[in-house]
Amino acid sequence: MNSWSEQDMASAIDEYMKRKREVGNSSVGLRQIARMYGVPKSTFERRVNGKVPGSRHACGRPTALSCKEEDELTEHIRSLARRGFPLSEKQVRELATEYANRNGLTIFAKSKNNQAGYYWLQGFLKRHPELKVKKAEGLSIARAQAMNKQKIEHWFTQYQNLLTECNILDVPSYIWNLDESGLQDYFVSKRAVGETGIPLLQVTAGDKAETTTVLPVFNAVGVVAALMIIFKGSRLKPEWRIGMPSGAMLRCSKDGWINKDLFLEFGKTFVQSLPQTEGRKHVLLLDGHGSHTYNFEFLKLMSENNVEVMCFPPHTSHCLQPADKSLFKSLKTHWTLEGLQYTRDNGGLKVGKKNFFKIFNPAWERSATVENLQSGFRATGIFPINFHIIPEVAYAPSMTTEVMEQNTEETTNNEPQENHVSPDISLNQLSQTEPMVIACLPLSQLLGLPFIEVTSF
């Protein structure tokens, strides 16, 4: 490890250059200057002779790109990743090669294939620990466009105004989140330890998974008001209820998913559990699923029971929905762990509906804790209201989609006027397009709009 100061080395080099100008071609005492500034004579000599540039510490061979060039390359890689277009290892090497070629650098000319190689990339990543090779997560273009900072800020303003109107701005027990998620009975470890040189296989109960829907509703205090489990099937069998959690509802649907009738039944159970205080309303937050927003009977039920329904902006539930942020993430993790244990204990036997609650109950108990449910509201800024808790990186992909939208608008504006003429929109088409915008309004406004009952539901 170098014990000398870079500042001392810079001063020594300046002193050498000063004496060199004074004595001309005569020799300058390197040893004396090195001793004067406390730097190693041989290290000092290599710098004044031009073998090592600058006065900074330099361990090993010099890097192919300078510190400034690597910093510029690093910022470009980070910018692309933030916008939703991360580069693979091969693409980083190709980018470095292209950068060098465009700047007239021949540093990779002697390398294999005349480009930055594997070992250059490993060294580059070590020098820049802020970069790391990791598995990328898919982000649809719809979600990228939806996470627009101005749109999200506008929604939070509407949400805060609604809580103020309902007189529950500081009453977390009156703020509810309702959402559903699917659990599949196919269990495979993401990572496992096996023997070197031999394929690692895992026994599963079958090749196809069956989905069971879990539908809870809970408030910002961490209280679960209702829970519905939906099996795939035409009718319930008595043995399927074995071990069912107290107070939960077990139902069937042809595909295992929620539908309007089941959602309405669930809503009736929900409102029965709500405390009523004069001058206050409950607020129910949910996404824009068709069984939610296009279900007029459900919305009417909520209105009659002092519940204001407000939707999250489309395609933003991964950032704004408390259930997605905490409950379901934890539930699916524990569900998989319990399922793997069951599969090992029973020699690959399929769980089935009869044994469903043997796995579900311990996973639910570990996930639906008061602390975890409250953390979902905090992490999304729903309660306490905190728009700034959403990290700036969540909005970065929308920057790219904004440019795409602007380019599309410019192209459209440049088209001949006759291309803008469209045929009359039918009532059926209107009912398919309008509700998604309208559903973001509070229920009191939603029911007050003309023709909503006809066109939307």
Legacy VTK file of the C-alpha trace (Angstrom):
# vtk DataFile Version 3.0
C-alpha trace
ASCII
DATASET POLYDATA
POINTS 457 float
0.000 0.000 0.000
1.334 3.447 -0.921
2.351 5.536 2.102
3.113 8.774 0.283
0.693 11.609 -0.382
-0.539 12.427 -3.866
-0.264 16.121 -2.960
3.400 15.660 -1.967
4.061 13.871 -5.249
2.437 16.725 -7.194
4.568 19.274 -5.302
7.715 17.249 -5.995
6.922 17.124 -9.718
6.311 20.890 -9.754
9.648 21.465 -7.989
11.419 19.249 -10.519
9.878 21.115 -13.479
10.820 24.452 -11.902
14.476 23.429 -11.438
14.534 21.916 -14.912
13.611 25.281 -16.423
16.274 27.043 -14.325
19.262 24.769 -15.115
18.285 23.858 -18.676
19.915 20.639 -19.900
21.881 20.114 -16.690
20.869 17.236 -14.472
18.465 17.831 -11.578
18.927 15.987 -8.279
15.974 13.629 -8.131
17.039 12.047 -4.835
17.251 15.419 -3.075
13.764 16.476 -4.266
12.289 13.095 -3.363
13.772 13.302 0.158
12.559 16.903 0.506
8.907 15.965 -0.169
8.960 12.490 1.378
8.207 10.450 -1.745
9.998 7.310 -3.020
12.801 8.212 -5.394
12.081 5.425 -7.937
8.359 6.235 -7.986
9.126 9.924 -8.409
11.578 9.164 -11.221
9.032 7.140 -13.223
6.631 10.064 -13.130
9.050 12.756 -14.192
10.304 10.496 -16.997
6.731 10.039 -18.286
6.523 6.282 -17.667
3.620 6.801 -15.249
1.350 9.810 -15.889
0.189 12.209 -13.190
0.754 12.251 -9.444
-1.976 9.859 -8.312
-1.385 6.411 -6.848
-1.107 3.767 -9.550
-1.084 0.068 -8.608
-0.394 -2.460 -11.339
-0.811 -1.861 -15.038
-2.562 1.329 -16.177
-6.212 0.924 -17.091
-7.299 0.877 -20.718
-9.495 3.922 -20.182
-8.639 6.877 -17.982
-10.524 7.541 -14.745
-12.493 10.326 -16.413
-13.403 8.122 -19.373
-14.481 5.251 -17.104
-16.585 7.626 -15.007
-18.320 8.860 -18.144
-18.956 5.280 -19.267
-20.259 4.357 -15.802
-22.751 7.224 -15.761
-24.044 6.220 -19.202
-24.594 2.618 -18.026
-26.391 3.802 -14.881
-28.580 6.179 -16.870
-29.707 3.412 -19.229
-30.438 1.078 -16.299
-32.517 3.715 -14.508
-34.601 4.254 -17.644
-35.369 0.542 -17.952
-32.785 -0.437 -20.587
-29.950 -2.189 -18.690
-26.957 -3.451 -20.655
-25.769 -7.053 -20.602
-22.118 -7.862 -19.912
-21.478 -8.301 -23.635
-23.164 -4.986 -24.420
-21.005 -3.169 -21.834
-17.872 -4.562 -23.488
-19.156 -3.541 -26.927
-19.991 -0.072 -25.608
-16.474 0.349 -24.190
-14.984 -0.729 -27.504
-17.183 1.674 -29.464
-16.309 4.480 -27.041
-12.589 3.839 -27.531
-12.894 3.682 -31.320
-14.871 6.929 -31.549
-12.282 8.736 -29.441
-9.341 7.456 -31.485
-8.058 5.107 -28.764
-6.313 1.926 -29.891
-6.234 0.275 -26.468
-8.295 -2.775 -27.499
-6.579 -3.281 -30.886
-4.331 -6.048 -29.547
-7.174 -7.814 -27.704
-9.026 -10.829 -29.013
-11.604 -9.799 -31.623
-10.309 -6.225 -31.240
-12.710 -5.440 -28.406
-12.854 -5.165 -24.621
-12.585 -8.626 -23.139
-13.851 -10.561 -20.136
-10.993 -9.590 -17.817
-11.325 -5.904 -18.708
-14.987 -6.057 -17.655
-14.153 -7.784 -14.351
-11.563 -5.124 -13.552
-13.957 -2.357 -14.576
-16.657 -3.680 -12.211
-14.143 -3.935 -9.340
-13.101 -0.317 -9.866
-16.756 0.768 -9.877
-18.579 -1.020 -7.038
-21.710 1.051 -7.726
-22.220 -1.287 -10.716
-23.171 -4.929 -10.275
-24.288 -7.759 -12.542
-27.781 -8.824 -11.448
-30.923 -10.401 -12.840
-33.178 -7.858 -14.532
-36.889 -7.728 -13.705
-39.398 -7.248 -16.498
-41.262 -3.921 -16.637
-44.069 -3.570 -19.172
-44.254 -0.429 -21.290
-47.657 0.302 -19.708
-46.176 0.372 -16.200
-43.220 2.427 -17.401
-45.573 5.047 -18.849
-47.887 5.020 -15.822
-45.177 5.825 -13.259
-45.047 9.451 -14.290
-44.127 11.765 -11.413
-46.631 14.483 -12.275
-49.469 11.977 -12.645
-48.644 10.258 -9.355
-48.351 13.582 -7.536
-51.746 14.613 -8.931
-53.296 11.340 -7.704
-51.855 11.862 -4.207
-53.376 15.347 -4.148
-56.800 13.912 -5.026
-56.352 11.182 -2.442
-55.431 13.648 0.316
-58.404 15.841 -0.571
-60.707 12.824 -0.346
-59.409 11.874 3.116
-59.929 15.469 4.238
-63.511 15.490 2.920
-64.195 12.188 4.708
-62.685 13.574 7.944
-60.216 10.667 8.237
-56.899 12.287 7.341
-55.426 11.059 10.632
-57.662 7.990 11.154
-55.824 4.945 9.729
-58.539 2.495 10.830
-60.871 4.021 8.183
-58.421 3.632 5.271
-58.717 0.226 3.552
-56.964 -1.659 0.764
-58.584 -4.507 -1.146
-56.766 -6.681 -3.661
-56.520 -10.261 -4.870
-53.583 -12.489 -5.770
-53.144 -16.002 -7.137
-51.319 -18.876 -5.395
-50.097 -21.752 -7.566
-49.482 -25.290 -6.323
-46.221 -25.732 -8.253
-43.158 -25.464 -6.046
-39.554 -25.155 -7.296
-36.613 -23.593 -5.464
-35.077 -20.581 -7.171
-31.650 -21.495 -5.831
-30.474 -24.748 -4.245
-27.220 -26.508 -3.361
-26.227 -29.557 -5.406
-23.256 -31.659 -6.398
-20.653 -30.181 -8.737
-20.754 -31.537 -12.279
-24.167 -33.204 -11.937
-27.504 -31.663 -13.039
-29.633 -30.531 -10.112
-33.184 -31.904 -10.387
-36.147 -31.277 -8.125
-39.219 -33.468 -7.837
-42.525 -31.638 -8.391
-46.098 -32.868 -8.033
-46.869 -32.194 -11.699
-46.029 -30.160 -14.764
-48.988 -27.783 -14.553
-50.083 -25.510 -11.719
-53.601 -24.728 -10.551
-54.337 -21.204 -9.358
-56.232 -20.373 -6.166
-57.246 -16.752 -5.557
-56.767 -15.053 -2.185
-58.863 -11.913 -1.605
-58.242 -9.931 1.629
-59.202 -6.425 2.719
-57.277 -4.703 5.519
-56.731 -1.218 6.919
-53.716 0.927 7.760
-53.848 -0.185 11.402
-53.203 -3.787 10.304
-56.699 -5.240 10.840
-58.026 -7.770 8.298
-61.791 -7.269 7.924
-62.525 -10.133 5.521
-60.754 -12.936 3.657
-62.035 -15.008 0.726
-60.371 -18.074 -0.815
-61.522 -19.038 -4.330
-60.867 -22.555 -5.632
-61.182 -23.615 -9.242
-64.256 -25.803 -9.567
-68.004 -25.951 -10.060
-69.039 -26.775 -6.470
-67.448 -27.024 -3.043
-66.786 -30.328 -1.340
-67.064 -30.584 2.460
-63.518 -31.936 2.883
-62.068 -28.826 1.242
-63.060 -26.803 4.314
-60.828 -28.807 6.655
-58.466 -26.453 8.481
-59.990 -23.282 7.020
-59.086 -20.117 9.018
-61.794 -18.815 11.313
-63.944 -16.157 9.658
-62.649 -16.849 6.136
-64.971 -17.519 3.191
-64.348 -20.407 0.787
-65.907 -20.234 -2.683
-65.513 -21.700 -6.190
-65.374 -20.272 -9.699
-64.881 -21.995 -13.035
-61.339 -20.613 -13.476
-60.318 -19.981 -9.841
-60.467 -16.189 -10.277
-62.712 -13.502 -8.819
-65.896 -12.501 -10.635
-68.573 -9.824 -10.105
-70.912 -12.020 -8.064
-68.215 -13.216 -5.678
-66.876 -9.686 -5.381
-70.300 -8.373 -4.442
-70.694 -11.120 -1.820
-67.307 -10.232 -0.424
-68.308 -6.565 -0.292
-71.392 -7.403 1.787
-69.235 -9.209 4.340
-66.794 -6.296 4.381
-69.363 -3.580 5.128
-70.872 -5.638 7.961
-67.591 -5.387 9.861
-67.161 -1.608 9.482
-67.572 0.704 12.483
-69.716 3.742 11.759
-68.933 7.202 13.152
-71.100 10.216 12.429
-69.337 12.702 10.197
-66.801 10.171 8.908
-66.619 7.917 5.868
-64.410 4.960 5.088
-62.111 5.031 2.042
-61.504 1.834 0.080
-58.514 1.770 -2.283
-58.373 -0.804 -5.075
-57.051 -1.308 -8.596
-58.979 -1.020 -11.858
-59.825 -4.729 -12.287
-63.067 -5.247 -14.213
-64.800 -7.021 -11.320
-64.090 -3.894 -9.207
-64.701 -0.803 -11.321
-67.355 -2.202 -13.711
-69.404 -3.716 -10.848
-72.201 -1.205 -10.288
-73.925 -3.262 -7.573
-70.693 -3.345 -5.562
-70.140 0.402 -5.937
-73.749 1.102 -4.963
-73.329 -1.130 -1.883
-70.263 0.825 -0.821
-72.043 4.157 -1.307
-75.002 3.040 0.804
-72.655 2.049 3.632
-70.593 5.257 3.858
-67.589 3.907 1.904
-65.841 6.023 -0.737
-64.124 3.902 -3.411
-61.011 5.277 -5.092
-58.875 3.522 -7.703
-55.133 3.613 -8.063
-53.901 4.977 -11.412
-53.716 2.169 -13.997
-50.525 0.062 -13.945
-49.153 1.590 -10.725
-50.107 -1.075 -8.175
-46.496 -2.317 -7.968
-45.584 1.032 -6.358
-48.814 2.276 -4.757
-50.778 -0.776 -3.589
-50.022 -1.759 0.054
-51.089 -5.380 -0.517
-48.619 -5.820 -3.381
-45.831 -4.075 -1.503
-45.898 -6.163 1.674
-48.638 -8.780 2.179
-48.621 -10.688 -1.107
-44.855 -10.562 -1.497
-44.411 -12.156 1.925
-47.332 -14.566 1.445
-45.978 -16.003 -1.796
-42.517 -16.451 -0.285
-43.865 -18.373 2.730
-46.343 -20.263 0.523
-43.460 -21.557 -1.606
-41.382 -22.532 1.441
-44.301 -24.423 3.004
-45.080 -26.085 -0.335
-41.500 -27.259 -0.798
-41.507 -28.723 2.701
-44.818 -30.494 2.053
-43.500 -31.926 -1.227
-40.370 -33.269 0.494
-42.323 -34.751 3.405
-44.830 -36.485 1.120
-42.549 -37.726 -1.656
-43.777 -35.351 -4.368
-47.486 -35.718 -3.555
-49.669 -32.951 -5.002
-51.136 -30.614 -2.394
-54.667 -30.592 -3.759
-57.647 -28.713 -2.353
-58.061 -31.113 0.587
-54.623 -30.225 1.976
-54.576 -26.600 0.821
-54.952 -25.098 4.282
-52.103 -27.197 5.686
-49.815 -24.993 3.601
-51.836 -21.797 3.463
-52.459 -21.323 7.209
-48.811 -21.117 8.385
-47.912 -18.958 5.343
-50.830 -16.595 6.066
-50.050 -16.337 9.791
-46.448 -15.338 9.061
-47.459 -12.802 6.397
-50.650 -11.150 7.669
-49.081 -9.699 10.793
-49.968 -6.236 12.052
-46.417 -5.019 11.457
-46.322 -6.307 7.877
-49.736 -4.907 6.938
-48.861 -1.494 8.371
-45.528 -1.505 6.547
-47.349 -1.802 3.211
-49.180 1.473 3.832
-45.979 3.192 4.970
-43.835 1.937 2.084
-46.312 3.206 -0.514
-46.929 6.558 1.172
-50.657 5.803 1.547
-50.541 6.286 5.327
-49.039 8.422 6.598
-49.419 10.294 3.301
-45.932 10.710 1.887
-45.596 11.227 -1.856
-41.813 11.591 -1.543
-41.325 8.047 -0.215
-41.485 6.736 -3.776
-37.851 6.699 -4.983
-36.883 8.814 -7.970
-35.608 5.685 -9.728
-39.239 4.484 -9.973
-40.021 7.410 -12.287
-36.925 7.069 -14.481
-38.413 4.612 -17.044
-41.234 7.087 -17.747
-38.646 9.542 -19.109
-38.077 7.228 -22.061
-41.789 6.690 -22.651
-42.423 10.449 -22.500
-39.992 10.922 -25.399
-41.764 8.127 -27.284
-45.152 9.781 -26.682
-43.821 13.165 -27.861
-42.450 11.604 -31.042
-45.799 9.905 -31.650
-47.660 13.188 -31.191
-45.299 14.976 -33.579
-45.819 12.270 -36.196
-49.580 12.471 -35.777
-49.593 16.259 -36.053
-47.640 16.075 -39.310
-50.184 13.771 -40.961
-52.771 15.188 -43.431
-55.916 16.499 -41.758
-58.166 13.891 -43.372
-56.366 11.110 -41.447
-57.693 12.579 -38.185
-61.300 11.944 -39.140
-62.634 8.852 -37.365
-65.999 7.100 -37.594
-68.581 7.648 -34.889
-67.803 5.774 -31.673
-70.477 3.235 -30.828
-72.027 2.976 -27.385
-70.274 -0.361 -26.906
-66.853 1.126 -27.715
-67.514 4.053 -25.377
-68.337 1.698 -22.519
-64.999 -0.051 -23.058
-62.867 3.084 -23.046
-64.431 5.616 -20.679
-64.679 3.768 -17.315
-60.916 3.499 -16.740
-60.711 7.302 -16.563
-63.923 7.734 -14.607
-63.083 4.964 -12.136
-60.209 7.002 -10.715
-62.749 9.446 -9.250
-64.286 9.024 -5.772
-67.538 7.083 -5.784
-69.680 10.132 -4.940
-68.480 11.815 -8.132
-68.661 8.581 -10.109
-72.351 7.996 -9.378
-73.165 11.635 -10.082
-71.945 11.589 -13.689
-74.569 11.247 -16.439
-74.960 7.957 -18.346
-72.437 6.130 -16.158
-74.932 3.429 -15.259
-75.670 2.784 -18.941
-72.257 2.991 -20.571
-69.964 1.603 -17.881
-71.758 -1.216 -16.167
LINES 1 458
457 0 1 2 3 4 5 6 7 8 9 10 11 12 13 14 15 16 17 18 19 20 21 22 23 24 25 26 27 28 29 30 31 32 33 34 35 36 37 38 39 40 41 42 43 44 45 46 47 48 49 50 51 52 53 54 55 56 57 58 59 60 61 62 63 64 65 66 67 68 69 70 71 72 73 74 75 76 77 78 79 80 81 82 83 84 85 86 87 88 89 90 91 92 93 94 95 96 97 98 99 100 101 102 103 104 105 106 107 108 109 110 111 112 113 114 115 116 117 118 119 120 121 122 123 124 125 126 127 128 129 130 131 132 133 134 135 136 137 138 139 140 141 142 143 144 145 146 147 148 149 150 151 152 153 154 155 156 157 158 159 160 161 162 163 164 165 166 167 168 169 170 171 172 173 174 175 176 177 178 179 180 181 182 183 184 185 186 187 188 189 190 191 192 193 194 195 196 197 198 199 200 201 202 203 204 205 206 207 208 209 210 211 212 213 214 215 216 217 218 219 220 221 222 223 224 225 226 227 228 229 230 231 232 233 234 235 236 237 238 239 240 241 242 243 244 245 246 247 248 249 250 251 252 253 254 255 256 257 258 259 260 261 262 263 264 265 266 267 268 269 270 271 272 273 274 275 276 277 278 279 280 281 282 283 284 285 286 287 288 289 290 291 292 293 294 295 296 297 298 299 300 301 302 303 304 305 306 307 308 309 310 311 312 313 314 315 316 317 318 319 320 321 322 323 324 325 326 327 328 329 330 331 332 333 334 335 336 337 338 339 340 341 342 343 344 345 346 347 348 349 350 351 352 353 354 355 356 357 358 359 360 361 362 363 364 365 366 367 368 369 370 371 372 373 374 375 376 377 378 379 380 381 382 383 384 385 386 387 388 389 390 391 392 393 394 395 396 397 398 399 400 401 402 403 404 405 406 407 408 409 410 411 412 413 414 415 416 417 418 419 420 421 422 423 424 425 426 427 428 429 430 431 432 433 434 435 436 437 438 439 440 441 442 443 444 445 446 447 448 449 450 451 452 453 454 455 456
